[in-house]
């Protein structure tokens, strides 16, 4: 296990990372980007140690994947035991208990006490794509409604659902059809103010679906309970519940994309729980398996069982090693009560970010829940003009000082904070101090 302290022994990136980067340019497609060109040698808890011996504070968790920390002991133990027994059979060819057990856990943990079924896949995008397939098959309808600022993946269908063009969609058209987009209830940027956002956004949503799509043609509405890549946008209170209820009234499948928000990240097992929303289908991924590739779709039994046998699946979906990792990760989440820890550390994070907003005019908004929070940087608070240049400068300063941070947002001006849920409080505080110093240097 890596010692949980930050230290820099070389500039970032160091000479060994630079040498690997030179090799990379000759071997890896330039189309695959990297936030920080340091090469990790070992990691655990809230620390990444690179090949030069630098120990960086991790505020990214591999984009919300290593919520239980890298190399969590329960994950390691279960994967080690499984890899010694067998590595693959393909569940569609010859089944195994791990797949069944993960589905049982998903059926238990996702919102609602109705009868559920689950199916496992490789990635969040794959889960989303299959959720849409299920909704279309079960309803006999084709249209799918998504929101501004949404991110749902990089496959052809999920690119169509994703809102932001660059870098996710530019040059890759044509996209899948029968996808329609409506405004998101974005309180900070709602034209008539946050206090009007929920009601007006819902009225706009209902009107646009009715006039541009037709309720009778709509198979599904897909929504992130907190939007991820789009800017950690927390919809106005009540909006998600209104949409879910409207879907139920109109025979439309409500899909909650919990790929980034799920598994304790927001202080609940799933972000939908915050407003007591019970989705028809829930997509999961990222943190489900402690770093191994796994994703799922969980939903009402009548929907999940509607598709013909063989209609869902994939060679690696629910691979035995990934299932073992998921069972280990879920065990750690339960044993260490990571929902409560995310909520408690989230209060610390929120208080610190709020203090920074009081001090620095460049912070226009602080938002999020649990250990999924963000600040939006603007050049003018009155006009709320996005400031991607300041965001890039603060990012560079954080990286130079040994803090791995991520940005997001439609306008490229949002810092997202995604530390592992097991990060030490001292390490969290140290990382926030690095962020403040970087912010001060720019602001």
Residue pairs with C-beta under 8 A, 6 or more apart in sequence:
1 44
1 45
1 71
2 42
2 43
2 44
2 45
2 47
2 48
2 49
2 55
3 47
3 55
4 44
4 45
4 46
4 47
4 424
4 427
5 47
5 55
5 427
6 47
6 55
6 56
6 57
6 402
6 403
6 427
6 430
6 431
7 53
7 54
7 55
7 402
8 54
8 55
8 401
8 402
9 52
9 53
9 54
10 52
10 53
10 54
11 400
12 36
12 38
12 50
12 54
12 56
12 399
12 400
12 402
13 21
13 36
13 37
13 38
13 39
13 50
13 52
14 38
14 50
14 51
14 52
14 53
14 54
15 52
16 39
16 50
16 51
16 52
17 37
17 38
17 39
17 50
17 51
17 52
18 37
20 39
20 51
21 37
21 39
24 37
33 167
35 60
35 404
35 406
36 399
36 404
38 48
38 50
38 51
38 52
38 54
38 56
39 50
39 51
40 48
40 49
40 50
40 51
41 49
41 50
41 51
42 49
43 49
43 58
43 66
43 70
43 71
44 69
44 70
44 71
45 69
45 70
45 420
45 422
45 423
45 424
45 427
46 57
46 58
46 69
46 419
46 420
46 422
46 423
46 424
46 427
46 428
46 431
47 55
47 56
47 57
47 58
47 427
48 55
48 56
48 58
48 70
48 404
49 55
49 56
50 56
54 402
55 402
56 402
56 403
56 404
57 402
57 403
57 404
57 419
57 427
57 430
57 431
57 434
58 66
58 404
58 419
58 420
58 423
59 403
59 404
59 405
59 406
59 417
59 418
59 419
59 431
59 435
60 404
60 405
60 406
60 418
60 419
61 67
61 287
61 418
61 419
61 420
62 291
63 260
63 286
63 406
63 418
64 228
64 260
64 265
64 286
64 287
64 372
64 418
65 286
65 287
65 290
65 291
66 287
66 290
66 291
66 420
67 263
67 264
67 265
67 286
67 287
67 290
67 329
67 333
67 338
67 420
67 421
67 422
68 74
68 75
68 287
68 290
68 329
68 332
68 333
68 338
68 420
68 421
68 422
69 420
69 421
69 422
69 423
70 291
70 420
72 290
72 328
72 329
72 332
72 422
74 328
74 329
74 331
74 332
74 335
75 289
75 290
75 291
75 292
75 325
75 328
75 329
75 332
76 328
77 328
78 324
78 325
78 327
78 328
79 292
79 321
79 324
79 325
79 328
81 324
82 98
82 320
82 321
82 323
82 324
83 321
85 320
86 96
86 320
87 319
87 320
87 321
88 316
88 319
88 320
88 321
89 95
89 96
89 320
90 315
90 316
91 99
91 120
91 313
91 317
91 318
92 310
92 313
92 315
96 320
96 323
98 318
98 320
98 323
98 324
98 327
99 120
99 318
99 320
99 323
101 323
101 327
102 118
102 120
102 294
102 296
102 318
102 323
102 326
102 327
103 117
103 118
103 119
103 120
103 296
103 298
105 326
105 327
105 330
106 116
106 118
106 284
106 296
106 298
107 116
107 117
107 118
107 298
109 269
109 270
109 330
110 116
110 269
110 270
110 279
110 282
110 284
110 298
111 256
111 270
111 272
111 273
111 276
111 277
111 278
111 279
111 282
112 278
112 279
114 278
114 300
114 301
115 300
115 301
116 298
116 299
116 300
116 301
116 304
117 298
117 299
117 301
117 304
117 305
118 296
118 297
118 298
118 299
118 304
119 130
119 296
119 297
119 304
119 312
119 313
119 317
119 318
120 294
120 295
120 296
120 317
120 318
120 323
121 127
121 130
121 294
121 295
121 296
121 297
121 314
121 317
121 318
122 293
122 294
122 295
122 314
122 316
122 317
122 319
123 153
123 285
123 293
123 295
124 152
124 153
124 257
124 259
124 260
124 283
124 284
124 285
124 286
124 295
125 152
125 153
125 154
125 155
125 158
126 153
126 155
126 295
126 314
126 317
127 259
127 283
127 284
127 285
127 295
127 296
127 297
128 152
128 153
128 157
128 158
128 161
128 222
128 255
128 257
128 259
128 283
129 153
129 155
129 157
129 158
130 297
130 312
131 220
131 222
131 255
131 281
131 283
131 297
131 299
132 144
132 157
132 161
132 219
132 220
132 222
132 255
133 307
133 311
133 312
134 253
134 281
134 297
134 299
134 303
134 304
134 306
134 307
134 312
135 144
135 219
135 220
135 253
135 255
135 280
135 281
135 303
136 142
136 144
136 219
136 220
137 306
137 307
137 311
138 253
138 302
138 303
138 306
138 307
139 219
139 220
139 251
139 252
139 253
141 216
141 217
141 218
141 219
142 178
142 217
142 219
143 178
143 179
143 180
143 213
143 214
143 217
143 218
143 219
144 161
144 178
144 179
144 180
144 218
144 219
144 220
144 221
144 222
145 180
145 181
145 182
145 209
145 213
145 218
145 220
145 221
145 222
146 152
146 161
146 162
146 163
146 179
146 180
146 181
146 182
146 221
146 222
146 223
147 163
147 181
147 182
147 183
147 184
147 223
147 224
147 227
148 163
148 181
148 182
148 183
148 184
148 186
148 230
148 410
149 163
149 164
149 184
149 186
149 227
149 230
149 231
149 233
149 410
150 161
150 162
150 163
150 181
150 184
150 222
150 223
150 224
150 227
150 230
151 162
151 163
151 164
151 168
151 224
151 227
151 228
151 229
151 230
152 158
152 161
152 162
152 222
152 224
152 257
153 159
153 161
153 162
154 162
154 168
156 172
156 175
156 176
157 175
157 176
157 179
159 168
159 169
159 172
159 175
160 175
160 176
160 177
160 179
161 179
161 222
162 168
162 169
162 229
163 181
163 230
163 410
164 229
164 230
164 410
169 175
180 208
180 209
180 212
180 213
182 204
182 205
182 208
182 209
183 201
183 204
183 205
183 208
184 201
184 227
184 230
184 233
184 235
185 197
185 198
185 201
185 202
185 235
185 236
185 239
186 197
186 201
186 233
186 235
187 194
187 197
187 234
187 235
187 236
187 367
188 194
188 233
188 364
188 365
188 367
188 376
188 384
189 384
190 196
190 197
190 200
190 201
190 236
192 200
194 236
197 236
197 239
198 235
198 236
198 237
198 238
198 239
198 242
201 235
201 236
201 239
202 239
202 242
202 243
202 246
205 243
205 246
206 246
209 215
209 218
209 221
215 250
215 251
215 252
218 250
218 252
219 252
219 253
220 252
220 253
220 254
220 255
220 281
221 243
221 247
221 252
221 253
221 254
221 255
222 255
222 257
223 235
223 240
223 243
223 254
223 255
223 256
223 257
224 230
224 256
224 257
224 258
224 260
224 261
225 235
225 240
225 256
225 258
225 261
225 266
225 270
225 271
225 272
225 274
225 277
226 232
226 233
226 234
226 235
226 260
226 261
226 266
226 271
226 368
226 369
226 372
227 233
227 235
228 259
228 260
228 261
228 408
228 416
229 408
230 408
230 409
230 410
231 374
231 376
231 408
231 409
231 410
231 411
231 414
232 367
232 368
232 372
232 373
232 374
232 408
232 409
232 414
232 416
233 367
234 367
234 368
234 369
237 275
238 275
240 272
240 275
240 277
241 275
241 276
241 277
243 254
244 254
244 277
244 278
244 279
246 252
247 253
247 254
247 280
248 254
248 280
253 280
253 281
253 303
254 279
254 280
254 281
255 279
255 280
255 281
255 282
255 283
256 270
256 271
256 272
256 277
256 279
256 281
256 282
256 283
257 283
258 270
258 271
258 272
258 282
258 283
258 284
259 283
259 284
259 285
259 286
259 295
260 286
260 372
261 270
261 271
261 372
262 269
262 270
262 271
262 282
262 284
262 285
262 286
262 287
262 288
263 269
263 270
263 284
263 286
263 287
263 288
263 329
263 330
263 333
264 287
264 333
264 338
264 339
264 341
264 342
264 370
264 421
265 271
265 287
265 342
265 370
265 371
265 372
265 418
265 421
266 274
266 342
266 346
266 368
266 369
266 370
266 371
266 372
267 339
267 340
267 342
267 343
267 346
267 369
267 370
267 371
268 274
268 339
268 370
269 339
270 282
271 369
271 372
272 278
272 279
272 282
274 369
279 299
280 299
280 300
280 303
281 297
281 298
281 299
281 300
281 303
281 304
282 297
282 298
282 299
283 295
283 296
283 297
284 295
284 296
284 297
284 298
285 294
285 295
285 296
287 329
288 294
288 295
288 296
288 326
288 329
288 330
289 322
289 323
289 325
289 326
289 329
290 325
290 326
290 328
290 329
290 332
291 325
292 319
292 321
292 322
292 325
292 326
293 316
293 319
293 322
294 318
294 319
294 322
294 323
294 325
294 326
297 304
298 304
332 338
333 339
333 421
336 422
338 421
338 422
341 421
341 422
342 370
342 371
342 421
343 370
345 370
345 371
345 419
345 421
345 423
345 425
345 428
346 368
346 369
346 370
346 371
346 372
346 373
348 425
348 428
348 429
349 371
349 373
349 417
349 428
349 432
350 366
350 368
350 373
352 429
352 432
353 363
353 366
353 373
353 375
353 417
353 432
354 366
356 363
356 375
356 435
356 436
356 439
357 363
357 365
357 366
357 375
360 439
360 440
360 443
361 381
361 443
362 377
362 378
362 379
362 387
362 390
362 439
362 442
362 443
363 375
363 376
363 377
363 378
363 439
364 376
364 377
364 378
364 381
364 384
365 375
365 376
366 373
366 374
366 375
367 373
367 374
367 376
368 374
368 417
371 417
371 418
371 419
371 421
372 416
372 417
372 418
373 416
373 417
374 408
374 409
374 414
374 415
374 416
374 417
375 414
375 415
376 386
376 409
376 413
376 414
377 386
377 387
377 388
377 390
377 391
377 394
377 413
377 414
377 415
378 384
378 385
378 386
378 387
378 413
379 385
379 386
379 387
379 390
386 409
386 411
386 412
386 413
387 413
388 411
388 412
388 413
390 413
390 442
390 443
391 407
391 412
391 413
391 414
391 415
392 407
392 412
393 441
393 442
394 415
394 435
394 438
394 439
394 441
394 442
395 405
395 407
395 415
395 438
397 437
397 438
397 441
397 442
398 404
398 405
398 434
398 435
398 438
399 405
401 434
401 437
401 438
402 434
403 431
403 434
403 435
403 438
405 415
405 417
405 435
406 415
406 416
406 418
407 413
407 414
407 415
407 416
408 414
408 416
415 435
419 428
419 431
